[in-house]
Amino acid sequence: LAATIGLLPLLTHLPIPVVSGVFLFLSRKLMTGNTFLKRMLESVAEAKRLPSEHPVNILGRKKMNIFTVVQILCLTGLWTFKQNSATAIFFPGVIGLLMGIRAWILPRYFTEE
């Protein structure tokens, strides 16, 4: 950590497009293994074309889509909360609220099976 603070003056010599490109590359790499994005794409796919162990074939399309919509609503609420300057200070509290929703509320409706 101390070494990176010493290197901060060198960042002024990097062009902004290079830094943006690094972040774009990292975000793209992270999205490849994201099950949320896969579920969004596979929610409109034919069930016959999906593997037999896919959640659509095991749980049903309705249950999987409800879970995905709940996640979309949480993400939208989080983003909206962050965009408003009057409420942005409570952003860490909203993250904690989302952790509570994930730990205690969602398991009541969606089980491991």
C-alpha positions in Angstrom: 0.0 0.0 0.0 2.8 2.4 0.8 4.5 1.7 -2.5 1.3 2.6 -4.4 1.1 5.9 -2.6 4.6 6.6 -3.7 3.7 5.8 -7.3 0.7 8.2 -7.5 2.6 11.0 -9.1 3.4 8.6 -12.0 -0.3 8.2 -12.7 -0.4 11.8 -14.0 1.7 10.7 -17.0 -0.7 8.0 -18.0 -3.3 9.0 -20.6 -6.9 8.7 -19.3 -7.9 6.4 -22.2 -5.3 3.9 -21.1 -6.6 3.9 -17.5 -10.2 3.6 -18.8 -9.2 0.8 -21.1 -7.7 -1.1 -18.1 -10.9 -0.7 -16.2 -13.0 -1.7 -19.2 -10.9 -4.8 -19.7 -11.2 -5.8 -16.0 -15.0 -5.3 -16.0 -15.3 -7.4 -19.2 -13.2 -10.2 -17.6 -15.4 -10.1 -14.5 -18.6 -10.4 -16.5 -17.7 -13.6 -18.1 -18.2 -15.7 -15.0 -21.2 -13.7 -13.6 -24.2 -16.0 -13.2 -26.6 -13.0 -12.9 -25.8 -11.9 -16.5 -26.0 -15.5 -17.7 -29.4 -16.0 -16.1 -30.6 -12.8 -17.8 -29.5 -14.1 -21.2 -30.8 -17.6 -20.6 -34.2 -16.4 -19.3 -35.3 -16.0 -22.9 -33.5 -19.1 -24.3 -35.4 -22.2 -25.2 -35.4 -24.8 -22.4 -34.5 -27.6 -24.9 -31.3 -25.8 -25.8 -30.1 -25.6 -22.2 -28.2 -28.4 -20.4 -30.4 -30.8 -18.4 -28.9 -29.6 -15.1 -29.7 -26.0 -15.8 -31.9 -24.2 -13.3 -34.6 -23.6 -15.9 -35.0 -27.3 -16.3 -34.8 -28.1 -12.6 -36.7 -25.2 -11.0 -38.8 -24.0 -13.8 -38.5 -20.7 -15.7 -40.9 -18.9 -13.4 -39.0 -19.4 -10.2 -35.7 -18.6 -11.9 -37.1 -15.4 -13.5 -38.6 -14.3 -10.1 -35.2 -14.6 -8.5 -33.6 -12.7 -11.3 -36.2 -9.9 -11.1 -35.6 -9.6 -7.4 -31.9 -9.1 -8.1 -32.6 -6.6 -10.8 -34.9 -4.6 -8.4 -32.2 -4.7 -5.7 -29.6 -3.5 -8.2 -31.9 -0.7 -9.5 -32.7 0.4 -6.0 -29.0 0.5 -5.1 -28.1 2.5 -8.2 -31.0 4.9 -7.7 -30.1 5.4 -4.0 -26.5 6.1 -5.0 -27.4 8.6 -7.8 -29.4 10.9 -5.4 -26.9 13.2 -3.7 -29.1 13.5 -0.6 -29.2 9.8 0.1 -25.7 8.8 -1.3 -24.2 9.1 2.2 -26.2 6.1 3.4 -24.9 3.9 0.6 -22.9 1.6 3.0 -26.1 1.1 5.0 -28.0 0.1 1.9 -25.3 -2.4 1.1 -25.8 -3.8 4.6 -29.6 -3.9 4.0 -29.0 -5.9 0.8 -26.8 -8.3 2.7 -29.7 -8.8 5.2 -32.1 -9.4 2.3 -29.8 -11.9 0.8 -29.1 -13.7 4.1 -32.6 -13.8 5.8 -35.4 -12.9 3.4 -34.5 -14.6 0.1 -33.8 -18.0 1.7 -37.4 -18.1 2.9 -38.6 -18.1 -0.7 -35.7 -19.7 -2.6 -34.0 -22.8 -1.1 -30.8 -24.5 -2.2 -32.8 -27.3 -3.8 
